[in-house]
Amino acid sequence: MAARRYPSYRVYRDKRGEYRWSYEAANGKTIGISSEGYVKKADCLRSVEILKTSAGSDVWEEEATTAVA
């Protein structure tokens, strides 16, 4: 098997046996994780593909709100 390159996605099984992904940056630090586990590995891989194709998506920034006492 080839050595892992960064940045890259890592697919693994969690403690419940479900598939999850994490995304590691060029420095090897995790900067994103799946918010849910997947029973099927194919579903986990599909969520990675969806993320990879969303690079052109808009970024929504919420306006800062003032706390009301």
RACOR-V764131 format. One record per backbone hydrogen bond with DSSP energy under -1.0 kcal/mol. NH is the residue of the N-H (numbers start at 0). CO is the residue of the C=O. If there is no record, write none. Layout:
nh = [NH:NH]
co = [CO:CO]
//
This chain:
nh = [7:9:11:13:16:18:19:21:22:23:24:27:30:31:33:37:43:44:45:46:47:48:49:50:51:52:53:56]
co = [23:21:19:17:13:37:11:9:31:7:28:24:22:22:20:18:39:40:41:42:43:44:45:46:47:48:50:53]
//
